[in-house]
């Protein structure tokens, strides 16, 4: 039986909801523990993937190696909002109605200790494209390479099989994108929208140049599980990147934001992050969420 939450490596579902939860001011360690135990019953790692924030780990008096809050990138030339949360839930389903019922069960289980700070509904578009029309996650590792990029191994029981996840909600400005000729859009991305082929003459600011995972030292591979979102007249990409640590995501974002060499990713011409947070996705043990590192056995 796998040690990881299997949804991390599974293909994207047709529909998803992302819940960010904050701790209620009056919630004590007893209430937190009771809520986490209730989630242990619900989390199967397939239809429901759970991430734990640094604030909850600290509130329980424990530590998770490498886990911290997202506070932005020092030296960034673009705005990178930091919106920490205590818990993060990725609800996955083939049908939208299934998410409604699962969300209800999750919120009922944690109601005594947590409030919802954000709920984002997402979906698969055009076989895996971003709403810009470009394919998303083209350079994602696959098979064993995906597991190596996304999952912790060789550490200790209660940590092996876990994953770190970086989450950002990006809002697209389609008016800006549509004002660019197609060739200019392709140069911005570094790929042709028509066939997804990488451009040999793409500028240094092109998104594929800024995020080429093999061009970092050490290499910075993440497993992207991003999905488009739309709500109340706005839309964009819910960016989700799983890693064996937070290094790869931070290395890529440092380069994208211009903090490394002063060159910002051309992507920022039409899209901007609204949120940013880090979480730790615990491993599984015998089909149940393994929270021993948080003192729940």
Secondary structure, 3 states (H helix, E strand, C coil): CCCCCHHHCCCCCCEEEEEEEEECCCCCHHHHHHHHHHHHHHCCCCCEEEEECHHHHHHCCCCCCCCCCCCCCCCCCCCCCCCCCCEEEEEEECCHHHHHHHHHHHHHHHCCCEEEEEEEEEECCCCCECCCCCECCCCCCCHHHHHHHHCCCCCCCCCCCCEEEEEEEEEECHHHHHCCCHHHHHHHHCECCCCCCECCCCCCCCHHHHCCHHHCCCCCCCEECCEEEEECCEEEEEEEEEECCCHHHHHHHHHHCCCCCCCCCHHHHCEEECCCEEEEECCEECCEECCHHHCCC
